[in-house]
Amino acid sequence: MIRRGQDFESSVQVERSAVADMPAPSHLRRLPFAQRLTCTVAEACEATGLGRTKIYELIGDGRVTTTTVGRRRLVIVQSLLALVGVDTIPADTGQVRSSS
């Protein structure tokens, strides 16, 4: 049986707070969703509010575009934005507008 003493708990607290103060590495920072090239099917479901079955139906109908890398299916974000009627403004402004 391993017992954790108060010293162990306090050292973990120190390590956690030191890590929290450090900026995230560049590979862990996320682009805004509209600026990403691809996303997973699960992320597409979360972003659109649609279920997995509906996303796959839209993929089958050709309304949502995907690509596969190895065995992984990635959804093209621009096809999702077009599906819900969102046009992106050039990347230098970083703004998104809705098409009416």
Stockholm file with secondary structure:
# STOCKHOLM 1.0

chainA/1-100         MIRRGQDFESSVQVERSAVADMPAPSHLRRLPFAQRLTCTVAEACEATGLGRTKIYELIGDGRVTTTTVGRRRLVIVQSLLALVGVDTIPADTGQVRSSS
#=GR chainA/1-100 SS CCCCCHHHHHHHHHHHHHHHHSCCCGGGCCCCGGGCSEECHHHHHHHHTCCHHHHHHHHHHTSSCEEEETTEEEEEHHHHHHHTTEEECCTTTCCEEECC
#=GC SS_cons         CCCCCHHHHHHHHHHHHHHHHSCCCGGGCCCCGGGCSEECHHHHHHHHTCCHHHHHHHHHHTSSCEEEETTEEEEEHHHHHHHTTEEECCTTTCCEEECC
//
